[in-house]
Amino acid sequence: MSANRWLIFLVVLALTTNIRSQSLQDIINQVDTIANPNIVRSVLMGQFSIVENYDDSLQAKFYFQLGISYGMLYKTDSAQLFLDKAVNKAKKSNAVLTEIGSLNALGNVARITSDNEDAKKHFENALKLATSKNTLEYLRWQSKLLGNIAGIFFELKDPKSALAYSKRGLAISRQIGDKKEIATNLIRLGYCYNALNKTDSALSVNREATGLLETTKDSLGLIYQYYNMANIHKSMNDAGLAKDYYNNAIDLAQRFGEAETEVGSLNELADIAIQSGEYQKARELLDKSIEVSKGNNMLFGLRRSYQLAYQADKRRLDYPSAIENLETYYQLNDSIQKTETLKSIEEFKVKYETAEKEKEILAAKREIEAKERFETFLMIVIAIIVVFGTIAIILLVQRFKLRRALLSQEIDTLRVQINSLFQGGIKELDVTLDDINSKLYQPLSTREFEILQEAISEKTNREIAETLYVSVNTVKYHLRNVYEKLGVSNRMEALEKILPKNS
């Protein structure tokens, strides 16, 4: 076991020993101060079996913290599972701020998976709740959510909309006087202005942001802001100022252990050196970057370093070294892809184990409830058995059996209908694209027909995307078009629409 894992184990053990006599609220408050998501997850999962015994408001906070910890570990499926629970529990208990936080977290999880459509929906739903009041906490959420929506529009290559939302967020942050949030919104504005080729405006707001961060002595914020300013000046071909900002970022990053920014800055300085023909200087910078990346297991930074090292060695005609660096680059690329696959498998395992644990808890809860109901029933029967006992028992048993028989019959009938509809999917039906299009005003495209075939074979959108080598958003887009052309609203209606009338 590595030193880090031993440390986490000892911390969790100490916390577990300490929280045995604490309430769930105390535990939630305690983990809120812990930065390591592995520790938070371990502590909260230790309370998982008892959480259903508490009120909905406290359950909402519990699932919110648990979902956040999984999100920070990039276990997106599990994060979404628990955050959805948090939203539902918060709605039931009218815990609006917890619901806002959970929706915001769901948006951030969707951004991790590049599902900008879902992310935007979650942020907008949270913003509707946040605008219901104008207290300080609600105003802070309004500023943050407007910024998050701006970020979505920026990723969607819509800098004008991003700029509009960023300005609204900045106005609110100025209203409440939150310097850190003001700086964040100014930085976001800078990205928008830069994308719109308004370089002077971008520099102006970034200078103001840098000044605020320096005033508040926000060292971590300054690390990223120096790096951001360096990138802006680099894009303007102002190598001198770019190098100054990159060096400032490196100095702070080394002091505070921000290896990712340090590596990024070293790589960008090396890129500038390569462009100016200083190949030896570039190699010195890259050697340092490679050392830091290896020490912190940063595969993405390491891959970029070897890519630049290949370019530097190639330009100075050191072909053996260039070839070696290129081979390392491709090996790292393969390793990154393999790591991401293993992460997905591990996340699926965790999700499965969590679901199984939930089933066990639910079964135990139902068993207890069934025993309690039975005991109550016995007490009532004993109290009235002289007058109504025998008759009541006979009537209840008959009614129960009849209802169960009817319900069983309905379930069997539905099962037969569903199986007959989905038996074999469309591929076993004699239905072609031409057959379908002959009945439509707007014909389906070949790609839409392929998507339709997969959809009615009971596959999920993600499984369809993997089968056809497209994104989930592309699948959603084509399905919307198919439903519109067929005049239906779901897969079942689509299947019924295209089935031959004699089937």
C-alpha positions, 0 to 999 in steps of 0.5 A: 500500500502506498504512503498516500493510501496509508495516510488516507486509511489512518485519517478515515480510521481516526474520523470513523472512531471519532464520529461514532457518537456524533449525529449525521448533521455533525458528520456532514459539517465535519466532512465539509471541511475536508479537502480530500474527496477520497476521505469524504467518500469513505466517511460518508459511505460508512453512514450509508446504511443509516441515512434513510432514518433521517429527515429528507432535508438531512438526507439531501445534504448527505447525498449532496456531499457524497455526490460532490466527492464522487464528482471530484474523483471523476466518477461521474455515474455515481456522482449523478446518482447521488446528486439526483437523490439530493435534488429529490430529497431537497425538493421534498423538504423545501431545502432550496439552497441544497437543491440549488447546490445539487443542480449546480453540481449536476451541471458540473458533472455533465461538463466533465462528460462534455454533455453541454446540453444537460449542463446548461439545463441544470444550471438554468434550473438552479438559476430559476431557484436562485432568482427567487430571493435577493438575500446574500446567499441567493445573490452569490448563487446567481453570480456563480450560475450566470458565470457557469452558463456563460462558460457553457456558451463559450464552449459552444463557440457562442462568445456573444452569449457568453459575454452577455451572461458574464456581464450579468454575473459581474454586475451581481458580484460587484453589487455584493462586493465579493472581490474573488467572484468579481475577479472570476467574472472579469477573467471570464469576460477576458476569455469572451473578449479574446474570442471576439478579437477585442484584445484591448478589452480582454487585457483591460479586464484581466489587468483588473482581475490580476489587481484584485487577486493581488490585493486580496493576496489570493495566491492560488488565484494569481497562479492561474491568472498569471498563466492566463495573462501569459497565454493572452500575450502569447496569442498576441505574439508578445513573447516578452510579456508572455515569458514574464507572466509564465515565470511569475506563474511558475514561481507561485506554482512551485511555492504552493505545489500547483504542479499542473500550472508549473508544467503548463507554464514550462511547456509554453515557455519551451514552445516560445523558445522553439519558435524563436530558435532557442532549441537548447533552452527549450530542451532545458525547460522541457527536461524540467517539465518532464521531471515535474510531470513524472514526479506528480504522475501527470500523463497529460502534461508529460505527453505535451512535453514529449511532443514539444521535445520531438519538435525541438530535436527535429528542428535542431536535426537531432533525429535519433532523439526526436524519434525516441521522443515521438515514440514516447509521446505515442506510448503515453497517448496509448497509456492515457486512453487505457487509463481512461478505460480502466477508470470507466470500468472501476466507476461501473463497479462502484455504481453496481456495488452501491446499487446492490447495497441500496437494494439490501438496505431497502429490503431490510427496511421493507422487512421491518415495515412489514413486521410493524404493519403485521404487529399493528394488524394483530392488535386490531384483530385481537381488539375486535375479534369477538364481533368482526374477527372471522368475517374480516379475515375471510374478506381480507384474504379473498380481496387480497387474492383477487387483487393479486390475481388481477395484478398478476394477469395484467402484468403477464398481459403487458409482458406478452405485448411488450415482448411481441413488439420488441421481439427481434427489433426492426431488423427482423421486420421486413421494413426498409428505409424506402418503405418508411419514407414512402409514408412520410412527408419528410423522408428519413436520412440513412443515418437517421434510419440507422439510429432508429434501428438501434433505438428500437432494439432497446439500446441506450443513447450511450450504447447507440453512440458507441455502436455507430462511433458518434457522440451521445449528443449526435444520437439525441439530435438525430432521434429528435429529428426522427420523432419529428418526421414520424410524428411521435414522441418516444421509441414505443410510438416510433416502433408502432408507427413503422410496424407493418399493419399486419404484424 
